[in-house]
């Protein structure tokens, strides 16, 4: 689901498992469990609109000013698989998470 500049943003609902302190541990997507790589730095922030349009610039601690929560995670299917980057987002008024983009990890 790598999106190009010409592609229309399509959000796909997913399930995310979090640690007790709110850190993503795994993502259920397309019938598989993708484990978050603990060695790769996960990015978390709050903002407005889509992460793709650059309007998501609110700081991670300013939830009161934002309407959308975002995570950028490095995930893999198993210890031998390549890392992928998942971009997740949810509207703060909803518990539902959506996958906005998948790219190869760099």
MDAnalysis code that builds the backbone (N, CA, C; Angstrom):
import MDAnalysis as mda
import numpy as np

u = mda.Universe.empty(318, n_residues=106, atom_resindex=np.repeat(np.arange(106), 3), trajectory=True)
u.add_TopologyAttr("name", ["N", "CA", "C"] * 106)
u.add_TopologyAttr("resid", np.arange(1, 107))
u.add_TopologyAttr("resname", ["UNK", "UNK", "UNK", "UNK", "UNK", "UNK", "UNK", "UNK", "UNK", "UNK", "UNK", "UNK", "UNK", "UNK", "UNK", "UNK", "UNK", "UNK", "UNK", "UNK", "UNK", "UNK", "UNK", "UNK", "UNK", "UNK", "UNK", "UNK", "UNK", "UNK", "UNK", "UNK", "UNK", "UNK", "UNK", "UNK", "UNK", "UNK", "UNK", "UNK", "UNK", "UNK", "UNK", "UNK", "UNK", "UNK", "UNK", "UNK", "UNK", "UNK", "UNK", "UNK", "UNK", "UNK", "UNK", "UNK", "UNK", "UNK", "UNK", "UNK", "UNK", "UNK", "UNK", "UNK", "UNK", "UNK", "UNK", "UNK", "UNK", "UNK", "UNK", "UNK", "UNK", "UNK", "UNK", "UNK", "UNK", "UNK", "UNK", "UNK", "UNK", "UNK", "UNK", "UNK", "UNK", "UNK", "UNK", "UNK", "UNK", "UNK", "UNK", "UNK", "UNK", "UNK", "UNK", "UNK", "UNK", "UNK", "UNK", "UNK", "UNK", "UNK", "UNK", "UNK", "UNK", "UNK"])
u.atoms.positions = np.array([
    [0.826, -1.180, 0.000],
    [0.000, 0.000, 0.000],
    [0.874, 1.248, 0.000],
    [1.959, 1.233, -0.693],
    [2.777, 2.434, -0.786],
    [2.054, 3.438, -1.664],
    [1.854, 4.627, -1.154],
    [1.134, 5.658, -1.881],
    [2.101, 6.566, -2.609],
    [1.749, 6.941, -3.803],
    [2.549, 7.897, -4.550],
    [1.920, 9.264, -4.425],
    [2.604, 10.284, -4.920],
    [2.081, 11.649, -4.843],
    [0.750, 11.756, -5.567],
    [0.571, 10.949, -6.608],
    [-0.672, 11.014, -7.376],
    [-1.785, 10.177, -6.753],
    [-1.430, 9.290, -5.816],
    [-2.416, 8.389, -5.234],
    [-3.325, 9.129, -4.271],
    [-4.542, 8.650, -4.176],
    [-5.495, 9.194, -3.226],
    [-5.254, 8.541, -1.873],
    [-5.255, 9.330, -0.826],
    [-5.048, 8.796, 0.510],
    [-6.253, 7.950, 0.893],
    [-5.993, 6.674, 1.210],
    [-7.033, 5.761, 1.633],
    [-6.637, 5.206, 2.981],
    [-7.450, 5.437, 3.971],
    [-7.162, 4.934, 5.306],
    [-7.811, 3.572, 5.481],
    [-7.059, 2.654, 6.090],
    [-7.546, 1.308, 6.326],
    [-7.570, 1.055, 7.824],
    [-8.745, 0.639, 8.349],
    [-8.856, 0.419, 9.792],
    [-7.988, -0.768, 10.209],
    [-7.291, -0.615, 11.347],
    [-6.399, -1.638, 11.866],
    [-6.607, -1.758, 13.371],
    [-5.984, -2.774, 13.969],
    [-5.976, -2.923, 15.424],
    [-4.549, -2.718, 15.902],
    [-4.396, -1.974, 16.991],
    [-3.075, -1.694, 17.547],
    [-3.066, -2.156, 19.000],
    [-2.031, -2.923, 19.378],
    [-1.867, -3.340, 20.772],
    [-0.819, -2.434, 21.409],
    [-1.171, -1.862, 22.558],
    [-0.308, -0.921, 23.262],
    [0.185, -1.518, 24.576],
    [1.353, -1.060, 25.014],
    [1.854, -1.404, 26.344],
    [1.037, -0.622, 27.369],
    [1.143, -0.958, 28.663],
    [0.413, -0.198, 29.679],
    [0.751, 1.292, 29.686],
    [1.962, 1.652, 29.239],
    [2.313, 3.075, 29.217],
    [2.047, 3.736, 27.859],
    [1.265, 3.071, 26.999],
    [0.789, 3.703, 25.769],
    [1.704, 3.614, 24.564],
    [2.683, 2.730, 24.577],
    [3.602, 2.557, 23.453],
    [3.095, 1.406, 22.579],
    [2.988, 1.594, 21.256],
    [2.532, 0.501, 20.386],
    [3.499, -0.681, 20.414],
    [2.939, -1.879, 20.534],
    [3.723, -3.112, 20.536],
    [3.550, -3.901, 19.252],
    [2.333, -3.861, 18.696],
    [2.037, -4.649, 17.499],
    [0.838, -4.054, 16.771],
    [0.782, -4.350, 15.467],
    [-0.307, -3.881, 14.621],
    [-0.891, -5.082, 13.881],
    [-2.215, -5.256, 13.964],
    [-2.877, -6.288, 13.166],
    [-3.340, -5.636, 11.867],
    [-2.771, -6.124, 10.764],
    [-3.083, -5.573, 9.445],
    [-3.109, -6.707, 8.428],
    [-4.117, -6.753, 7.611],
    [-4.233, -7.705, 6.513],
    [-4.087, -9.148, 6.995],
    [-4.669, -9.446, 8.159],
    [-4.658, -10.795, 8.695],
    [-3.366, -11.225, 9.358],
    [-2.408, -10.320, 9.492],
    [-1.120, -10.646, 10.106],
    [-0.832, -9.706, 11.271],
    [0.009, -10.191, 12.185],
    [0.463, -9.372, 13.301],
    [1.865, -8.861, 12.961],
    [2.001, -7.549, 12.931],
    [3.279, -6.897, 12.655],
    [3.821, -6.387, 13.983],
    [4.975, -6.905, 14.416],
    [5.579, -6.495, 15.682],
    [6.341, -5.189, 15.490],
    [6.179, -4.285, 16.434],
    [6.937, -3.033, 16.413],
    [8.365, -3.351, 16.848],
    [9.332, -2.897, 16.063],
    [10.738, -3.128, 16.375],
    [11.132, -2.227, 17.550],
    [11.493, -2.822, 18.702],
    [11.829, -1.999, 19.875],
    [13.135, -1.219, 19.701],
    [13.982, -1.634, 18.771],
    [15.252, -0.944, 18.525],
    [15.082, 0.291, 17.639],
    [14.026, 0.315, 16.856],
    [13.770, 1.455, 15.961],
    [12.962, 2.498, 16.720],
    [13.294, 3.724, 16.542],
    [12.594, 4.798, 17.248],
    [11.217, 5.065, 16.671],
    [10.197, 4.843, 17.464],
    [8.840, 5.179, 17.056],
    [8.641, 6.685, 17.218],
    [7.931, 7.282, 16.284],
    [7.633, 8.718, 16.373],
    [6.150, 8.891, 16.681],
    [5.852, 9.822, 17.578],
    [4.475, 10.058, 18.026],
    [4.227, 11.552, 18.075],
    [3.096, 11.982, 17.502],
    [2.753, 13.395, 17.550],
    [1.267, 13.579, 17.358],
    [0.820, 14.805, 17.628],
    [-0.576, 15.198, 17.456],
    [-0.624, 16.338, 16.456],
    [-1.722, 16.446, 15.729],
    [-1.842, 17.516, 14.751],
    [-3.245, 17.604, 14.187],
    [-3.303, 18.114, 12.970],
    [-4.580, 18.308, 12.259],
    [-4.431, 17.763, 10.854],
    [-5.491, 17.195, 10.297],
    [-5.456, 16.724, 8.919],
    [-4.579, 15.507, 8.746],
    [-4.153, 15.257, 7.522],
    [-3.343, 14.100, 7.185],
    [-1.866, 14.378, 7.412],
    [-1.127, 13.376, 7.849],
    [0.322, 13.542, 8.018],
    [0.978, 13.846, 6.678],
    [0.367, 13.439, 5.583],
    [0.943, 13.615, 4.248],
    [0.895, 15.056, 3.761],
    [-0.041, 15.855, 4.270],
    [-0.173, 17.217, 3.738],
    [0.624, 18.258, 4.528],
    [1.388, 17.807, 5.528],
    [2.245, 18.722, 6.274],
    [1.522, 19.572, 7.298],
    [0.241, 19.306, 7.528],
    [-0.525, 20.133, 8.467],
    [-0.563, 19.518, 9.855],
    [0.326, 18.584, 10.134],
    [0.305, 17.852, 11.393],
    [1.447, 18.271, 12.304],
    [1.651, 19.549, 12.444],
    [2.861, 20.038, 13.102],
    [2.745, 20.281, 14.603],
    [1.631, 19.968, 15.240],
    [1.519, 20.193, 16.682],
    [2.489, 19.280, 17.429],
    [3.034, 19.744, 18.515],
    [3.977, 18.956, 19.305],
    [3.274, 17.778, 19.961],
    [4.027, 16.738, 20.269],
    [3.462, 15.508, 20.827],
    [2.761, 15.737, 22.161],
    [3.113, 16.779, 22.898],
    [2.492, 17.019, 24.193],
    [1.342, 18.024, 24.143],
    [0.930, 18.423, 22.958],
    [-0.117, 19.449, 22.860],
    [-1.429, 18.865, 22.368],
    [-1.816, 17.721, 22.936],
    [-3.027, 17.027, 22.525],
    [-4.255, 17.936, 22.543],
    [-4.332, 18.868, 23.479],
    [-5.492, 19.741, 23.580],
    [-5.693, 20.634, 22.373],
    [-4.661, 20.887, 21.600],
    [-4.751, 21.753, 20.432],
    [-4.952, 20.972, 19.147],
    [-4.909, 19.665, 19.196],
    [-4.917, 18.835, 18.000],
    [-6.220, 18.055, 17.871],
    [-6.438, 17.516, 16.668],
    [-7.617, 16.683, 16.439],
    [-7.245, 15.275, 15.986],
    [-5.971, 15.049, 15.653],
    [-5.530, 13.749, 15.145],
    [-4.258, 13.330, 15.870],
    [-4.183, 12.035, 16.219],
    [-2.975, 11.451, 16.807],
    [-2.287, 10.595, 15.762],
    [-0.954, 10.654, 15.722],
    [-0.171, 9.934, 14.722],
    [0.925, 9.106, 15.378],
    [1.255, 7.980, 14.742],
    [2.433, 7.196, 15.077],
    [3.121, 6.814, 13.782],
    [4.439, 6.885, 13.764],
    [5.261, 6.343, 12.667],
    [6.086, 5.234, 13.300],
    [5.838, 3.977, 12.866],
    [6.428, 2.805, 13.496],
    [7.225, 1.981, 12.498],
    [8.298, 1.373, 12.980],
    [9.052, 0.386, 12.215],
    [8.549, -0.984, 12.675],
    [8.054, -1.787, 11.744],
    [7.455, -3.078, 12.083],
    [8.029, -4.182, 11.202],
    [7.846, -5.427, 11.662],
    [8.234, -6.581, 10.849],
    [7.327, -7.758, 11.197],
    [7.182, -8.678, 10.241],
    [6.346, -9.863, 10.468],
    [7.032, -10.883, 11.365],
    [8.340, -11.040, 11.212],
    [9.108, -11.966, 12.045],
    [10.558, -11.496, 12.074],
    [11.396, -12.199, 12.813],
    [12.773, -11.744, 12.991],
    [13.585, -11.752, 11.702],
    [13.141, -12.511, 10.685],
    [13.868, -12.580, 9.416],
    [13.330, -11.627, 8.347],
    [12.200, -11.014, 8.590],
    [11.585, -10.165, 7.557],
    [12.145, -8.743, 7.591],
    [12.020, -8.080, 6.469],
    [12.496, -6.696, 6.349],
    [11.608, -5.759, 7.169],
    [12.211, -4.686, 7.651],
    [11.445, -3.655, 8.349],
    [10.579, -2.898, 7.357],
    [9.386, -2.555, 7.795],
    [8.487, -1.685, 7.043],
    [8.121, -0.526, 7.951],
    [7.747, 0.601, 7.360],
    [7.297, 1.751, 8.127],
    [5.792, 1.868, 7.979],
    [5.080, 1.859, 9.091],
    [3.639, 2.059, 9.120],
    [3.376, 3.460, 9.656],
    [2.523, 4.199, 8.971],
    [2.045, 5.500, 9.444],
    [0.605, 5.304, 9.896],
    [0.372, 5.486, 11.195],
    [-0.945, 5.293, 11.789],
    [-1.531, 6.630, 12.196],
    [-2.854, 6.700, 12.163],
    [-3.512, 7.905, 12.659],
    [-4.897, 7.561, 13.171],
    [-5.367, 8.399, 14.089],
    [-6.737, 8.279, 14.595],
    [-7.252, 9.658, 14.949],
    [-8.526, 9.843, 14.776],
    [-9.196, 11.051, 15.224],
    [-9.302, 10.955, 16.742],
    [-8.963, 12.009, 17.453],
    [-8.956, 11.963, 18.913],
    [-10.339, 11.727, 19.509],
    [-11.379, 11.915, 18.736],
    [-12.728, 11.666, 19.244],
    [-13.145, 10.208, 19.051],
    [-12.233, 9.359, 18.549],
    [-12.547, 7.964, 18.271],
    [-11.410, 7.064, 18.752],
    [-11.736, 5.845, 19.190],
    [-10.678, 4.907, 19.574],
    [-10.085, 4.152, 18.380],
    [-10.658, 4.302, 17.196],
    [-10.263, 3.527, 16.025],
    [-8.997, 4.066, 15.366],
    [-8.061, 3.148, 15.077],
    [-6.813, 3.490, 14.412],
    [-6.897, 3.126, 12.938],
    [-6.190, 3.908, 12.116],
    [-6.174, 3.682, 10.669],
    [-4.740, 3.692, 10.167],
    [-4.487, 2.845, 9.182],
    [-3.197, 2.786, 8.523],
    [-3.258, 3.743, 7.333],
    [-2.418, 4.769, 7.348],
    [-2.420, 5.770, 6.283],
    [-1.426, 5.436, 5.183],
    [-0.335, 4.712, 5.539],
    [0.700, 4.451, 4.552],
    [1.643, 3.359, 5.046],
    [2.206, 2.603, 4.100],
    [3.243, 1.624, 4.377],
    [4.378, 1.898, 3.390],
    [5.587, 1.982, 3.912],
    [6.754, 2.137, 3.041],
    [7.862, 1.220, 3.535],
    [8.864, 1.005, 2.701],
    [10.048, 0.262, 3.134],
    [10.781, 1.134, 4.141],
    [11.286, 0.511, 5.188],
    [12.044, 1.248, 6.192],
    [13.376, 1.666, 5.591],
    [13.835, 2.853, 5.965],
    [15.136, 3.303, 5.449],
    [16.122, 3.531, 6.553],
])
